[in-house]
Amino acid sequence: MDLRDLRYFETIAELEHIGRATQRLHRSQPALTSAVRRLEEACGAPLLEKAGRGIRLTPAGHLLLRWARRMRFDVEDAKREIGDLAGGLSGHVRVGIVPTAAQFLLPRAARRLMAQAPAVTLRTVVALIGEMKPMLRAGELDLMVGTESPGEPGFASERLAEDIIVVAARSSHEVFQRRPTLQDLVPYKWVLQPPGAPTRDWLDHTFDRKRLPRPQVQVESTMLLMLPALIAETGLLSFISRHHLNAADFPTPLKEVPVPGATMRRRLVVTYRKDSYLLPAAGVLISLLRETARQAPG
């Protein structure tokens, strides 16, 4: 099998459309059709079948796609590892990271990495876990820093730190006039992530378990880094990482609202593909992230 044919097949499978694949790959439709035909002859089985206006993989196609990705990773890893033999601690590290870790862990770890290895370059993608996992699986990221989730085949994870999520408000909020219970929070309005976000769902279910109305959400935001500013400016309650309240580098007018039973604990982990080559610089970055997490207040 030709590696180029496999790469074309991988793109066709991803897009489920030969026409769109021609645009991405800048190849003609006959060229891609011929590549698929050569692979089918080599495999002795059809790889694609029509599905409406597009195409879909046959069972044999799904199997070949898995091996095509594995072979591409192996080739790319071989090139990177050979390059590292002469390059020392260098290379390009691609990191996906959730917003909280991007703000409180990555800057310090990146500064220390640049001091140790000036030749290293970084590309960061700040996103949620659901967006980053497909990128990691497709080889578009070398590692991913985010909240712990159930293990998946092909991935390995290492624990970095515990992230504690608490109710917060600006320090002048009237809620601090007494030590509130969960029920005392019912009259207030909130700024929260949309439903489906883990912290939002956890908080909603906490109110459900106490048979209380769910928080009155006046502002929803998918931008986690905006929440502290929104809390401070609007006077709304929120549910955010304790890192936002304790970081010496980021002075804030916010305070934790101590509410029994309203503290969520989760783990931050770094995840990478289990059987792929990890750049030495990526390994150093993981160590620096771990050290930074141990030193960070939270």
LINBEL-V460467 format. One record per backbone hydrogen bond with DSSP energy under -1.0 kcal/mol. CO is the residue of the C=O (numbers start at 1). NH is the residue of the N-H. E is the energy in kcal/mol with one decimal. If there is no record, write none. Layout:
co = {CO | CO}
nh = {NH | NH}
e = {E | E}
This chain:
co = {2 | 3 | 4 | 5 | 6 | 7 | 8 | 9 | 10 | 11 | 12 | 16 | 17 | 18 | 19 | 20 | 21 | 22 | 22 | 28 | 29 | 30 | 31 | 32 | 33 | 34 | 35 | 36 | 37 | 38 | 39 | 40 | 40 | 47 | 49 | 51 | 54 | 56 | 58 | 59 | 60 | 61 | 62 | 63 | 64 | 65 | 66 | 67 | 68 | 69 | 70 | 71 | 72 | 73 | 74 | 75 | 76 | 77 | 78 | 79 | 80 | 83 | 84 | 88 | 91 | 93 | 94 | 94 | 95 | 96 | 97 | 98 | 99 | 100 | 101 | 101 | 105 | 106 | 107 | 108 | 109 | 110 | 111 | 112 | 113 | 117 | 121 | 123 | 125 | 128 | 128 | 129 | 132 | 133 | 134 | 135 | 135 | 136 | 143 | 144 | 145 | 146 | 152 | 154 | 156 | 158 | 161 | 163 | 164 | 165 | 166 | 167 | 168 | 169 | 170 | 173 | 174 | 178 | 182 | 183 | 185 | 189 | 190 | 190 | 192 | 194 | 197 | 198 | 199 | 200 | 201 | 202 | 203 | 204 | 205 | 206 | 207 | 208 | 216 | 219 | 222 | 223 | 224 | 226 | 227 | 228 | 229 | 230 | 231 | 237 | 238 | 240 | 241 | 242 | 242 | 243 | 253 | 255 | 259 | 264 | 266 | 267 | 268 | 268 | 269 | 270 | 271 | 272 | 273 | 279 | 280 | 281 | 282 | 283 | 284 | 285 | 286 | 287 | 288 | 289 | 290 | 291 | 292}
nh = {6 | 7 | 8 | 9 | 10 | 11 | 12 | 13 | 14 | 15 | 16 | 55 | 21 | 22 | 23 | 24 | 25 | 26 | 27 | 32 | 33 | 34 | 35 | 36 | 37 | 38 | 39 | 40 | 41 | 42 | 43 | 44 | 45 | 58 | 56 | 54 | 51 | 49 | 62 | 63 | 64 | 65 | 66 | 67 | 68 | 69 | 70 | 71 | 72 | 73 | 74 | 75 | 76 | 77 | 78 | 79 | 80 | 81 | 82 | 83 | 84 | 87 | 88 | 90 | 121 | 123 | 142 | 143 | 125 | 145 | 127 | 102 | 103 | 104 | 105 | 106 | 109 | 110 | 111 | 112 | 113 | 114 | 115 | 116 | 117 | 120 | 93 | 95 | 97 | 131 | 132 | 133 | 136 | 137 | 138 | 140 | 141 | 139 | 96 | 271 | 98 | 269 | 155 | 274 | 272 | 270 | 268 | 266 | 242 | 264 | 240 | 257 | 238 | 255 | 173 | 176 | 177 | 180 | 185 | 186 | 188 | 237 | 218 | 219 | 221 | 197 | 201 | 202 | 203 | 204 | 205 | 206 | 207 | 208 | 209 | 210 | 212 | 211 | 190 | 192 | 224 | 226 | 227 | 230 | 231 | 232 | 233 | 234 | 235 | 191 | 168 | 166 | 244 | 245 | 246 | 247 | 171 | 169 | 262 | 165 | 163 | 148 | 160 | 161 | 146 | 158 | 144 | 156 | 276 | 283 | 284 | 285 | 286 | 287 | 288 | 289 | 290 | 291 | 292 | 293 | 294 | 295 | 296}
e = {-2.0 | -2.1 | -2.4 | -2.7 | -2.3 | -1.8 | -2.5 | -2.7 | -2.0 | -2.4 | -2.1 | -1.7 | -1.6 | -2.0 | -1.1 | -1.9 | -2.8 | -1.4 | -1.1 | -1.8 | -2.8 | -2.4 | -1.7 | -2.2 | -2.3 | -2.4 | -1.9 | -2.5 | -2.3 | -2.1 | -2.4 | -2.3 | -1.1 | -2.1 | -2.6 | -2.0 | -2.3 | -2.3 | -2.5 | -1.8 | -2.5 | -2.5 | -1.8 | -1.7 | -2.9 | -2.3 | -1.9 | -2.7 | -2.3 | -2.7 | -2.3 | -2.4 | -2.8 | -3.1 | -2.3 | -2.2 | -2.3 | -2.9 | -2.6 | -2.3 | -1.8 | -1.8 | -1.4 | -1.6 | -2.5 | -2.5 | -2.6 | -1.5 | -2.5 | -3.1 | -1.5 | -2.4 | -1.8 | -2.2 | -2.3 | -2.3 | -1.9 | -3.3 | -2.2 | -2.0 | -2.1 | -2.7 | -1.6 | -1.9 | -3.0 | -1.8 | -2.9 | -3.1 | -2.7 | -1.1 | -1.7 | -2.5 | -2.5 | -2.7 | -1.9 | -2.6 | -1.0 | -1.1 | -2.4 | -3.1 | -2.0 | -3.4 | -1.9 | -3.0 | -2.2 | -2.6 | -3.3 | -2.4 | -3.2 | -2.3 | -2.1 | -2.9 | -1.8 | -3.0 | -2.4 | -1.6 | -2.1 | -1.0 | -1.2 | -1.3 | -1.2 | -2.3 | -2.5 | -1.7 | -1.8 | -1.8 | -2.7 | -2.3 | -2.1 | -2.7 | -2.5 | -1.7 | -1.9 | -2.2 | -2.5 | -1.1 | -2.7 | -2.0 | -2.8 | -2.0 | -1.1 | -1.6 | -1.2 | -2.4 | -2.8 | -2.3 | -2.3 | -2.5 | -2.0 | -2.7 | -2.2 | -3.0 | -1.5 | -1.5 | -1.4 | -1.2 | -2.9 | -2.1 | -2.0 | -3.3 | -3.8 | -2.7 | -3.1 | -1.5 | -2.4 | -2.3 | -2.5 | -2.6 | -1.0 | -2.1 | -2.3 | -2.3 | -2.2 | -1.9 | -2.3 | -2.7 | -2.3 | -2.3 | -2.6 | -2.4 | -1.9 | -1.6 | -1.4}
